[in-house]
Each structure stands twice: as C-alpha cells, then as structure tokens.
Amino acid sequence: MITKVRNHILSFILLVLLQALVLDHLDLAHGWVVPYLYVLFIISLPFDTPPWATLVLGFLLGLAMDFFSSTPGMHTSACVVMAYGRIWMLRILAPRDGYDYDKRPIVQHMGLTWYMTFAAVLVVLHHLWLFFVEVYRFDDFFTTFLRALMSAAATLILCLLAQALTSREIRSR
C-alpha cells in the first residue's frame, strides 16, 4: 500500500514537472497543438480510488499546473471537471463482473479499445473546458473547438507513448 501511494506521488510530481518544464514550452503547429500529458495522472488512478479522492486529486493537480503556468483556476477547473467525468465514465464502461481492483485503467490491463474510449472522452472533456475557459467567449467557436480536438489527439498519442515506454509488463514475442 505504501509503495502504491509513493508511486502515485512520484507520478504526480514527474508529470507536473514534465508538463511545466518541457511540454508547456513546445510550439507545435504555431500554438494550435498543446499536449497536456499531466492528465495521464487522473486517467490512470486505480479503479478503487474513492470519488471524493479523485476530485481532490484532480483539484490538487490542476492547482499545481496553475501555479507553474500562472493561469489562476483554469487548469484547476478543467481537472475537476475531468475527475468528475472519470467517475461517470468508470460507471458507464464498467464490465458486467465489475472491475478487477488489481488492475489499473491502462492499455496493458484493459485493452486498447476500452482505454481509447475512456481516455478520449476524458481528454476531450478536459481540453474543451480548458480551451473555452481560456478564450472566455464563443465568438471563434469552431477555431477553439478544432484547437481543443487537435490538442486532445496529441495528448492521447503522448499518453499511449508514455504507457508503452513505462510498461513493466513482459510481452511475449
């Protein structure tokens, strides 16, 4: 139990620092694509994480990102919305027999189709909320919508890449 908590704390710190120190400084497609890898922390929380803890962790993650990026409340609100959406998505996508609490919501445990459905909805929800809060208007709705979708696609690719690189599972050849 202590090892799991320690690993989640390290994951939190690593993802926030990677986002703040590296990914936030990338200029992809002249600002049209902004990958937010830090959302992987919320996506990959264990199945048995209580809903209140998911919301608190989402709040803390967003608060940390707001601190580093000087965006008061934008990332916090987007992460809380994403954490709330995660609670509902886990209920909607629950297997008939329920979740195996020894597994986590990652590609290696749940399969690519389940993971892409789960992660894509959460990432798109996060990005739409964040980008529309950022522009604070609906004047350029389609421009903001397209920017959020392109950034969500880049984020999903990074999430899959991060999981492939950090997987400890032994693959058969």
N, C-alpha and C positions, 0 to 999 in steps of 0.2 A: 504494500500500500504506500509506504513512504517512498519507494522507488518510483512508483507511478506519479505521485504528486511532484516529486523532484523533476522527473522528465517533463511534465507539463509546464512547470515553472521555467525550465530551461528552454522549452519550445516557445513559450510566450516571449521570453527575453530575446531569443535568437531571431524570431520572426519580426518583432518590433524593430530591433536594431538593423536587420537586413533591409526592411522596408524604409526606415528613416535614413539610413546612411548610404544605401545603394539605389534601390528601386525608385525612390522619390526624385532622384537626380537624373534619371534617364529621360531622354527626349525622343520618344518613339512616335513617328508619323506627325511631327510638329505639334505634339500635345494631344493628339486625337486618341492615343492609346496610353493609358496609365494603368499598369498592372499593380494590383494590391494583394500581394501574397500573404499579408498578415491575416487575412480572413481564413486561411487554412487552419488557424488555431481553433476557431469556433466550429468549423466544419468537422474537424477530427476529434472533437471532445468525445469521451466514451459514451456509450449508449445509456449507462446508468447514472449519468450526471443529472442531478435534480433540476427541474425547470428554473427554480429560483437561482441556483448556482450558475446556470447557463446565462441568465440575464445579467447577473452580477459580473461574470467574467467578460461578457460582451461589453458591458459598461466600462470595465477597467481597461480592456484592450483598446476601445475607442478613445478613452481618456489619455492613454499613453500615446496613441497616434496623434491626437490633438495637441498634446504637449510638444511633440517633436516637429509637427508641421505648422504650428501656430494657426490652427483652424478651430476656434472655440466652439465645441459642440457638434461640428459636422460629422466627424468620424464616430463620436460617441453615439449620436442618434442613429447613424447608419448601422453600427454594430449591434445596438439594442434591437433595432428592427430585424436585423438578420438573426440574432439569437432567438427572438420570438418566433420568427419564421421557421427556424430549425426545430423548435418544439413541435410545431404543427406538421412539418414535413416528416418528422420521425413517426408521428401518428398515422399520417396518410400512407406512407410507404412501408409500414410495419408488416413483416411476414406473418403468415397465418399462425405460426407457432410462437411468435414473439421474437425479440432479438436475443441473440446469444451474447451475454454480457462479458464473455471472454474475448469477444471481437470488438473492433472499433469501426466506425464508418469510413473506411478507407478502401481503395480499389482492391487491394490484395485480399481483404476479408469479405467484401460484399459484391464484388464483380463490377465490371466497367459500366454496364447499363444502369444498375441501381445507383452507383456513385455519380455518374454524369447527370442523372435525373435529379438527385438530391443536391449535389453541389451547384449545378447550373441554376436551379431555381433560387438557391440562397445567394449566389454571387450576383445574379441579375437583380434580385431584390435589393441587395446592398448597394450595388452600383447605381441603380436608378434613383434610389433615395439620396445617395451621396451627391450625385451629379445635379439632380434637380434642386437640392438644398444649396449647392454651391452657386448655381446661377440665379436662384431665388425668383424665377419667373418662368412662364410657359411661352414666351414670345418665340424663341427658337426651339420649339418642342422637338422637332424631328432631328435637328442638329445635336441636341443634348441626348436624345434617345439613341441615335446612332453612335455617338461617342461612348455612351454607357455600355452599349452592346459590344462594341469593339474592345473596350477595356475589359469587359467581362470575359470575352473569348481569350484574351491574352492572359488573364488571371487564371482561368481554368487550365490552360496549357501549362502555365507555371506550376499550378497545384499538382497536376499529373506528373510533371517532370520532377518536382520535389519529392513526391511519393516514390517514384521509380528510383531516385538516387539514394533515398534514405531507407529503403525497404530492407529489412533484416531477414525476410523470408528466403528460404533456399529454394531456388527454382530448379525444376528438373530440366535436363537438356534433351 
